[in-house]
Amino acid sequence: MIRLNDEFIPPPRSKCSADEIPGLIASLQQGDAAERNRALTRLVELKAEKELTNCLCSQEVLTVQLATAGLWECWLNEQGASAREMIDEGIELMNADRRDAAAEVFQALMKRYPNWAEPINKQATLLYLSDKPAESIELCVKVVALKPDHFGAWNGMALCAVQLEDWRTALFAARKALSIQPCAEPNREIIRLAESKLNKT
């Protein structure tokens, strides 16, 4: 199974065929474990983000989990193997709480690949972890401008807005995140909190 930040190297790309995507989605949703994993690998290779996003609304938990993992892989792999290696290094530094070093990596990637959403998103995460929610929201806005269905950035925006007690933004962002990823219970919690705060004003 593909999992975020595992060593994932897509197979050599063969010719992209939109005709095979429906069959791959069917295998992802209904196949045995090996068929699902093969389908997911191929969908990532084909950058089938729209189809994987649609799978987030599935009632079947494993399909949602696989589609979620596949989308992260699409986003992380967007600029090729060397860029993927570099962003993984930044993520490892961030997870090790080496925030200054991680920021250097993400900022270098943002400069080199200005239209790549994922280093912007990772820098937004870093700012959130560093108690800089307003700056983080600014970057989340850039991410969703590039990737309107980036549930991670919408959720990040909602979390930052909660820190700022900006309940309207929190409600809007959490609703957007939930519309993309209906099974994400933390977004429902943010919605309930924001609604309760707004009802008191």
N, C-alpha and C positions, 0 to 999 in steps of 0.2 A: 504494500500500500504506500502511496506517496504521502509523506507528511511534511509539513512546513519545516524547512531548514534541515531536513535530511539531505544527504548527498544525492542530488537528483540530477542526472545527466540525460537529457532527452536523446532518443535514438537519432541517427542521421536522418535528416528530413527527406522524405520522398515527396513526390508531387502532391500538392494539396488538392483534394477532391471534395467539394461540398456534398457530393452525392453519398459519400460514405458516412457523413455525420449522423443522419437519423439512425442508421444501424448501430453506430457507436453509442449513441445515447440510449438506445434500447438495451444494449449489452450492459451499459453502466447501471441501468435501472433494474434489470431483470436477470443478469447473468450470474454465474457462480463467481467465487472470489477471484479466480484467475482471470476470467473474462472481464470482470469489472475493472481490474487493475490494468489489463491490456487496453481496454477501451479508454480509460482515463489517461494513460500515457499518450495514446494517439490523439486524444482531444486536446491535450496540452500542446503536443507537437503542432497541431493544426490551429492553435490559438483560438479555439472555439469558445470564446468568452461569453458570447450571447447565449449560446445553448447551455453552457454550464451555469450561467446566472439563472436561467429558467428552471434548472433542476433544483435550485435552492428552495423553490416553492413545493417540492415534492412532499408527500405525506410519509415517505419512507426514510427513516433516519439515516441509514447507511448511504443512500443516494445523496442526501444533503451533505453528509460528512465528506464524501468523495468529491462532490462538486465544489465544496468550499476549499478543500485542499488543492484541487485542480486550478481554481481561480488564483489562489496565492502563487502557485507555480507559474502560471501564465504571466502574472504581474512581475514576479521576481526574475523571470527568464527573458523579459522583453528586449533587453539590449545585448543578449548573447552571453556566452560562457564566461568571458573574463569579467564582464560587469557583474554577473551573478556571483562570481567568486568574491568580488570586492564588497558587494552589499552583504553577503553572508558574513564576511569579516566584521563589517560594521555592526551587524545584528549580534554577533558573538560578543563584541566589545560592550554593546549596550546591555546585554544580559549579564555580563560580568560587572556591571555598574561602573565601567570605565567610560563615562559619558563624554568627556572632552575628546577622547580618541575616537569614539563612535561618531561624534559630531563632525570631526574632520573628514571621516570617510563619507558620510552622507552628503556633506556640503560639497566635497569634491565631485561626487557623482551628480549632484544637482547642477553643478556648473558644466560638467562634461556632457550631460544628457538632460537638457532643460525641459524636454517634453516627456520624460520618464516619470511617471507618477510615484513609483514605489520608494525611491530615496526621499522624495518630499514627504511621503507618508511616514517613513521611518524617522525622519527628523522631527515631524510633528509629534510622534510618540515620545521621542526623547525630550522634547520641550514639555510635554504633559508630565512626564516622570520627574522633570526638574522644576515643577510648580510654576510653569510659565504658560498658563492656559490660553491667555489672549493671543500670544504668538503662535501657539499650536493651532488655534482655530484658523488663523490666517493661512497657514499651510494646508490645513484640511480643506479649506475652500479651493485652493489651487488643485488639490488632488481630485476633488469631485468635478472640477471644471474639465479635467483631462479624462477622468473615469467616472461618469455619473452614477454608475452602479457599484462603486467601491464602498461596500458596506462597512469596511473597517474604518475608513475615513469619516463616514457619517456617524458611526458610533463614537469615534474619537472626538468629533466635534460636539456631540451630545455630552460626553463626559466632561469635556473642558467647560462647556456652558454651565453644567451643574456646579463645577468649582467656582465659577464666576457668579453663580446665582442668577444667571440670565435664563429664566425659565422658558421664555418664548422660543429662544434659539434651541434650548435643550429639547423642548417638545417637538419642534420642527425636525431637527436632525434625527432624533430617535425614531420618529414616525417614518422618515425616509429610510433609515436603516432597516426598520422592521418590515417595510413594504418590499424590500429586496430580499431579506432573510427572515421570513416569518417565524422561524423556530428559535430565534435569538431572544431568549427570555430576559437578559439584562436590559434590552431596549424597552420591553414592556414595563420593567421596574422604573426606568427613567421617565417613561410616559406617565405612569401613575404618580410619581413624585412631582413632576412638573405640573400636571393638572391640579394636584392638591395645592401646590403653592400658588398657582394662578387663580384658583377659586377663592383664595383667602384675600386677594388684593382687590 
